[in-house]
């Protein structure tokens, strides 16, 4: 079985059509529907992730954010619509296929092994080595220095990479996961909001890693339920309600107060979105 399985789907009738963009998206959902039985978790959702751009995916619990992450990451296959990577329709059957196409997902549990050192967590089996077989061994100096440089790149200079990952704060663990994804060449970074409660300082650290990924030219999807933090780093804002796209806005469309109103608007989302657009 090939890693990429290009299985095009017909565009669902009535699916939203996104306007053309100057830069080709790395990853795109086009009219994607996911059902659990007869209940749609996603209903004709479309979005584009562009290089060097942060797209914030917002919504209340149960809005469909986690299902979007699962479809992009190869955990859940969509029932209708298209998932496109570099313009080619694909169906991922497992997460490894998504990772092979440069799609890295930072899950809520962060996939960090607590009892392993920070530098071991950074490499996770891909450590640099020295010598020739059968005497090949891990190059400890290169592994530790490489991990330290990767962490400094996302705002953690001087972190002790020899300490166990369990000693890190939640925001630092998140930065470790992002640093690892950037180092190994991620083209799309899906950042799911950490499940652990974060202080303001730890939230700031998470946001710095998102900005670092954007500045590296990576297409970032930042999944959050906090509009204030989203507006600090986002270039585009996609709001989900009941599995549907309730608003698709840019920074020019909405300020942080308007974004907060949208998040709490319930059935008034569409009306408020129209008002914001008319007021531009």
ZIHU-V666384 format. One record per residue. N is the residue number from 1. SS is DSSP state (hx for helix, st for strand, lp for the rest). PHI is phi as a letter, one per 40 degrees, with the letter a starting at -180 (none if undefined). OMEGA is omega as a letter, one per 40 degrees, with the letter a starting at -180 (999 if undefined). Layout:
n->[N	N]
ss->[SS	SS]
phi->[PHI	PHI]
omega->[OMEGA	OMEGA]
//
This chain:
n->[1	2	3	4	5	6	7	8	9	10	11	12	13	14	15	16	17	18	19	20	21	22	23	24	25	26	27	28	29	30	31	32	33	34	35	36	37	38	39	40	41	42	43	44	45	46	47	48	49	50	51	52	53	54	55	56	57	58	59	60	61	62	63	64	65	66	67	68	69	70	71	72	73	74	75	76	77	78	79	80	81	82	83	84	85	86	87	88	89	90	91	92	93	94	95	96	97	98	99	100	101	102	103	104	105	106	107	108	109	110	111	112	113	114	115	116	117	118	119	120	121	122	123	124	125	126	127	128	129	130	131	132	133	134	135	136	137	138	139	140	141	142	143	144	145	146	147	148	149	150	151	152	153	154	155	156	157	158	159	160	161	162	163	164	165	166	167	168	169	170	171	172	173	174	175	176	177	178	179	180	181	182	183	184	185	186	187	188	189	190	191	192	193	194	195	196	197	198	199	200	201	202	203	204	205	206	207	208	209	210	211	212	213	214	215	216	217	218	219	220	221	222	223	224	225	226	227	228	229	230	231	232	233	234	235	236	237	238	239	240	241	242	243	244	245	246	247	248	249	250	251	252	253	254	255	256	257	258	259	260	261	262	263	264	265	266	267	268	269	270	271	272	273	274	275	276	277	278	279	280]
ss->[lp	lp	lp	lp	lp	lp	lp	lp	lp	lp	lp	lp	lp	lp	lp	lp	lp	lp	lp	lp	lp	lp	lp	lp	lp	lp	st	st	st	st	st	st	st	st	st	st	lp	lp	st	st	st	st	st	st	st	st	st	st	st	lp	lp	lp	lp	st	st	st	st	st	lp	lp	lp	lp	lp	lp	hx	hx	hx	hx	hx	hx	hx	hx	hx	lp	lp	lp	lp	lp	lp	st	st	st	st	st	st	lp	lp	st	st	st	lp	lp	lp	lp	hx	hx	hx	hx	hx	hx	lp	lp	st	st	st	st	lp	lp	lp	lp	lp	lp	lp	lp	lp	lp	st	hx	hx	hx	hx	hx	hx	lp	lp	lp	lp	lp	st	st	lp	lp	lp	lp	lp	lp	st	st	lp	hx	hx	hx	hx	hx	hx	hx	hx	hx	hx	hx	hx	hx	hx	lp	lp	lp	lp	lp	lp	lp	lp	lp	lp	st	hx	hx	hx	lp	lp	hx	hx	hx	hx	hx	hx	hx	hx	hx	hx	hx	hx	hx	hx	lp	lp	lp	lp	st	st	st	st	st	lp	lp	lp	lp	lp	lp	lp	hx	hx	hx	hx	hx	hx	hx	hx	hx	hx	hx	hx	hx	hx	hx	hx	lp	lp	lp	st	st	st	st	st	st	lp	lp	hx	hx	hx	hx	hx	hx	hx	lp	lp	st	st	st	st	st	st	lp	lp	st	st	st	st	st	st	st	lp	lp	lp	lp	lp	hx	hx	hx	hx	hx	hx	hx	hx	lp	lp	hx	hx	hx	hx	hx	hx	hx	hx	hx	hx	hx	hx	hx	lp	lp]
phi->[none	c	c	c	b	c	b	c	b	c	c	c	c	g	c	c	b	c	c	c	b	c	b	c	c	c	b	a	b	b	g	c	b	b	b	b	g	c	c	c	c	b	b	f	c	b	a	b	b	b	d	g	b	b	b	c	b	b	i	c	d	g	c	h	c	c	c	d	c	c	c	c	c	g	c	b	c	c	c	a	g	b	b	b	b	f	g	b	c	b	b	c	c	a	d	c	c	c	c	c	c	g	b	b	b	c	c	c	c	g	f	b	c	d	c	c	c	c	c	c	c	c	c	f	g	b	c	c	b	a	g	b	c	c	b	c	a	c	c	c	c	c	c	c	c	c	c	c	c	c	c	c	c	b	g	b	c	g	c	c	c	c	c	c	c	c	c	c	c	d	c	c	c	c	c	c	c	c	d	c	c	c	c	c	g	c	b	b	b	b	b	c	d	d	c	c	c	b	c	c	c	c	c	c	c	c	c	c	c	c	c	c	c	c	c	c	g	c	c	b	b	b	c	a	b	b	c	c	c	c	c	c	b	c	c	a	b	b	b	b	a	g	g	b	c	c	a	b	b	b	c	c	c	a	c	c	c	c	c	c	c	c	c	b	c	f	c	c	d	c	c	c	d	c	c	c	c	c	c	c]
omega->[i	i	i	i	a	a	a	i	i	i	a	i	i	i	a	i	a	i	i	i	a	a	a	i	i	a	a	i	a	i	a	i	i	a	i	a	i	a	i	i	i	a	i	a	i	i	i	i	a	i	i	a	i	i	a	i	a	i	i	i	a	a	a	a	a	i	i	i	a	i	a	a	i	i	a	i	i	a	i	i	a	i	a	i	a	i	a	a	a	i	i	i	i	a	a	i	i	i	a	i	i	i	a	a	i	a	a	i	i	i	i	a	a	a	i	i	i	a	i	i	i	a	i	i	i	a	i	a	i	a	a	i	e	a	i	i	i	i	a	a	i	a	a	i	i	i	i	i	i	i	i	a	a	i	i	i	i	i	i	a	i	i	i	a	i	a	a	i	a	i	i	i	i	i	i	i	i	i	i	a	i	a	a	i	i	i	i	i	i	a	i	a	a	i	a	i	a	i	i	i	i	i	i	i	i	a	i	i	i	i	i	i	i	a	i	i	a	i	a	i	a	a	a	i	a	a	a	i	a	a	i	a	a	i	a	a	i	a	i	i	a	i	i	i	i	i	i	a	i	i	i	a	a	i	a	i	i	i	i	i	i	a	a	a	a	a	a	a	a	i	i	i	i	i	i	i	i	a	a	999]
//
